[in-house]
Amino acid sequence: QVQLVESGGGLVQPGGSLRLFCAASGSIFRINAMGWYRQAPGKERELVADISSGGSTNYADSVKGRFTISRDNAKNTVYLQMNSLKPEDTAVYYCNANWISDYRYFEVWGQGTLVTVSS
């Protein structure tokens, strides 16, 4: 089993920066891709960014050029550096890890961390 714990959320003013952390534990050898999703009030959860085990990254258009996802395999941690934050970035951010085993897709989620962008 894989467990994920996020941290780093909080209140920040527009234009500010935050760094989110997601630490994985357990059967981490299984993990392929990891990513960050977010869910704003009244909206569906959406992909923010993800990163493969090889380091390939993918970003939502709304965060390209402002957010950077990175991965430290030695520390089993994924980071999301968020710069130039906007009020519309306000959401609960969730870490996700996924893998394939015996031709089946598996994923786990963290508990979420709240990011509020407001003056």
N, C-alpha and C positions, 0 to 999 in steps of 0.2 A: 504494500500500500504506500501511497505517496501523500504527504501532508504539505500544505503550503501556508505560510504565515506572511501577511503583508504588513508593512508599516510605512510611515513617512507622510501620511496625509495630514491635512490641516487647513487653516484659513490663510489665504494669501491675497494681496491686492492685485488688481489687474496689472499686467505687465511683469509680475513677479515670477519667481521660480520655485519649484518643489522637486524633490527627488523621492520616488517611491522605491521600496525594497520588497522583494519577494524571496523568502528563504524556503528552499525545498528540503524535506527530510524523508527518510524511509527508503523505499525501493527506487532510489533516484536513477539507478542505471537504466530503468525502463524508459525514462523521459526522452522524447524526441523534441518537440517544439514547446516553447513556453511563450506566454503572451499576456498582455494587459487588455482588459475589456472595461467598459464603463456603462453605468446605467444612471441616467438623470431621472428626476421625478416625472412620472407619467410617460416615460419613453422606454423603448425596448433596449436591452443590453446590446452594445455594439463593440466591435473590435476597434481597439486603439492602435495596437502594434503587436507584432509577434516576431519571434526569432527562432530559427531552427538550431539543431545541435551543431550544425556546421557554421552558424553565424549569419545565415541569410536573414534579412529583415524585410518586414512588410508594414506599411503604415496606412492608416486611414487618411484620406485626402485632407481632412479638416485639421490634422496635426502635423502634416509634413512640413519640415523646416523648423518646427518649434519643439517637437518631442524627439528624444533619442532613446531607443531601447538597447540595452547591452546585457551581456551574460558572462558571469564568472563561473566557469564550470568547477574550478577548484573549491570555490566557496558555496557551490550549489545555489547561487543567488542570481536573480534577474533584477535589473534596475530600469526605471523609467525616469529619465531626466526631462522635466517639463519646464520649458522657458516661454516667455511672452504669453503668460496665461491670460485667458479671456473668461468673462463671466459664463459663457456657454460651455466652458470646460468643467463647470461644477457638476459633480456626479460622485457616485460611489464607484471606486476603481477596484476591479477584481483581477487577481492573478489566476492564470490558467496554465495547466501542464497537461500534455497529452502524449499518447504513445499507442502503438499497435502491437498486439500480442495475439498469437494464434489467429491472425487475420481479422481480429476484432479491434475496434477503436475504443480507447479508454481516455477519460479526462477527469481531472479533479480541479476544484476551485478553492481559492482562499476565502476568508470570511469577509473580505472587502475593507477598504479604507476610504474614508470620506475626504474629498477635496472640494473646498469651497473657495471660489474666486469672487471676491466682493470688496468694495471700498467701504 
